[in-house]
Amino acid sequence: MDFEMEEVSTKEAFQKEKKKLLLSSIRFFFVFLFASLLMMVIRSNYANIIDYMGPPVIGGFIYYFVQYAGLRRSYRRNK
């Protein structure tokens, strides 16, 4: 899995891409959270809300850190 970003070669470009990555991760989290909560409403099981909140939080962090690792690698290569 290679997340090469050719245009990231300066500190400013790195910071800009990092901000875009954070916004993308937040969007991913909310879409995943919405889907999980929708499944909870469909199943009408409000007792275990943490079971529906956990996966979006973990998924959002994993998404962010995988993308961030690719961004840092690209920045170091293109510097």
GIPEZI-V525777 format. One record per pair of residues at least 12 apart in sequence whose C-alpha atoms are under 10 Angstrom apart, sorted by the first residue. I is the first residue (numbers start at 1). J is the second residue. Records with the same first field share a line. If there is no record, write none. Layout:
I=J + J
//
This chain:
1=66 + 70
2=67 + 70 + 73 + 74
3=66 + 67 + 68 + 69 + 70 + 71 + 72 + 73 + 74
4=67 + 70 + 71 + 72 + 73 + 74 + 75 + 77 + 78
5=17 + 70 + 71 + 72 + 73 + 74 + 75 + 77 + 78
6=71 + 74 + 75 + 77 + 78
7=74 + 75 + 78
8=71 + 72 + 73 + 74 + 75 + 76 + 77 + 78 + 79
9=74 + 75 + 76 + 77 + 78 + 79
10=75 + 76 + 78 + 79
11=75 + 79
13=75
14=71 + 72 + 74 + 75 + 76
17=68 + 71
18=64 + 67 + 68 + 71 + 72
21=63 + 64 + 65 + 67 + 68 + 71
22=60 + 63 + 64 + 65 + 67 + 68
23=64
24=60 + 63 + 64 + 67
25=59 + 60 + 61 + 62 + 63 + 64 + 65 + 67
26=57 + 60 + 61 + 63 + 64
27=60
28=56 + 57 + 59 + 60 + 61 + 63 + 64
29=55 + 56 + 57 + 58 + 59 + 60 + 61 + 63 + 64
30=56 + 57 + 60
31=56 + 60
32=52 + 53 + 55 + 56 + 57 + 59 + 60
33=52 + 53 + 54 + 55 + 56 + 57 + 59 + 60
34=52 + 53 + 56
35=52 + 56
36=49 + 51 + 52 + 53 + 54 + 55 + 56
37=49 + 52 + 53
38=52
39=52
40=52
//
